[in-house]
Every structure is written in C-alpha cells, then in structure tokens.
Amino acid sequence: MRGFVLHTVKVRDEDLIVRILTKSEILTLYRFYGARHSYINVGYLIDFVVEESSKTTIKRLRNVVQLPFSFLFDLEKMLNYKIFINLLNRHLSDVTKIDDFYYNLLIKIINEIKERYSKRVLVENYVKLLEKEGRLHKEFECFLCENKIEKKIALARGFLPAHEKCIYDKGFSEEKLTELFEDKKTLLFDDSEIEKLWKIMNLGF
Ligand SMILES: [Zn+2]
C-alpha cells in the first residue's frame, strides 16, 4: 500500500502512532520501534503493509519503505510542504474514507515543487482543493456584507472574498484573482502577494 504520512505521535519512548493518507482512506496505525526501521517523517510518501493485530484495536504499520522525492534535502521547499501537510491533516481530522483527489493532489504537488517556487505551487493547489470541496467563491461578493466587490478584493480565511473595508485588509486586483481562481495560476502575482496569500492559507484550510 502507498500513502503520505500526515502526522506522527511518539508514544512509549520510541513507538509511533502514524496517520497516513492513501488513495481511498486515512489510516491510523501503530509502529513499534526498531533500530533498523526506516525513519518516518511528516510528508513522506511511503510504501507499507498493514498488519491486523489481535490484541489491540489499532492495526500495525509494517515493512515501511520511504519513496524518495527530489526536494527532500531542500530545507525551504520541505518546510513549506510540511506546513501544507499539517494544514491538510487538521482539515481532514475527522475523515477516514476519502476521495482519491487528495492523494493525487499531493502526488502533483511533489512533482511540481522540484521545478518551481514551493509557495506558488502550494497556493495554486490549495485553490484546487477549495474548488473540489465547493468552497471556492468565484463571484466576488463580500461574505460579510453580501454586496458586490467593485475594486480590490480582500481575502479572509479559506480565501473568502471580502471588501477591504469590511475585513480591514488590503486586497488583490480582480484580474489576478480571476486568473488564480479560474486557471489555478499565480503568474500575475509578485512575490510579496504570494507571501500574503500564503499567510491567509496558513490561517487554516
Ligand atoms: Zn463587504
């Protein structure tokens, strides 16, 4: 089986409880410590075996092989990717059965990050996630006062459009946001705007 490590919790010194996103479900598994075991880290794509355990309710994680990806040793890319995984893990905290959209999204992300600026890749793919979940608001109507937004469009948590004056924040141009929301591209945004989108995304999925 293959999956992405969403979260790990250390228990009893060196054992781990590991949350893994596969194509169809999110598994919570127990891994006993072993000095020869490969290292498990948040964000890693792993190949593994699930072993039924008669004594406990939680199944065991066995035969873990980490599938390497190209930016593993690029600290900045890895850090931003892990931040995204943590946000995703919190977002999916109550989920066990899942659409393969999420697994495929992470596959796309690890392939794109090696070539491009990680924050751009992650913001673009976050917008895809919002659209998939029916939470992307392409008509620029303020979520607070419900009136149309004529000039600059500010974004609240979850990229909810709002008037600058309604959420006391500086907005983005309609042209740039339309390109992001329609085509999932950040080409028109400069780096300081990407930083701003990144911070809004970090408020939570
Ligand atoms: Zn408003």
Boltz pocket constraint, residues with backbone or C-beta under 6 A from the ligand:
constraints:
  - pocket:
      binder: B
      contacts: [[A, 142], [A, 143], [A, 144], [A, 145], [A, 146], [A, 147], [A, 162], [A, 163], [A, 166]]
      max_distance: 6.0
